[in-house]
């Protein structure tokens, strides 16, 4: 099913068959081949980025760190989720969609 949405007030179209929900946030691929992670809020995206890195830390061997504790390092992503999810340009964008399945999302992060 084709869905029309707006990212920073620019019209985008994506197909629900191209939605990837296997990571910490759902990702859409627009008709112009741009990929975006979606989140209900910047705060929730920050929590998901923190959870991602916490999972990585718990499943990887010990290494060196420039912060005082793992918790301090993980908290760095709470206020800047775009540093994790917006690998294309580091920007958080406004997301709007009237479709009931997608209306809960308010921010988007371009990953390619």
Steps between C-alpha positions, in 0.01 A plus 500: 500500500632844407514754783533877455683685776689825548857530621593861576187598304620319186267236359640147501342171397598160631363150464416307814669199340829692515480564876773337707394436859788275603710763680439730794287738289292435189667611178326609181635523148344778293428484129814709435709235686561700816489304824373642827468366853175610666430565866209625705724771649858611534497371858385152395763495225762589761383212718520263202852620409606445861345151498682416175839595646421328829426179306829543313694555822349199671574273204853623421825442689638771727678793340623846590272798551550875539213544747488408867242220467294303253186675626655842431596392149155355428331817623683701233245372245191598699518865395644452151336198331578652161867416558403133492205481260569783250819361351441690173511854636453497878167686479171434674201572275132554568276211382125531439258240369122479525482124451399354839782244501764769444355810671674422832843567350622861523871492416706348219874442459653448154738206488619512138 
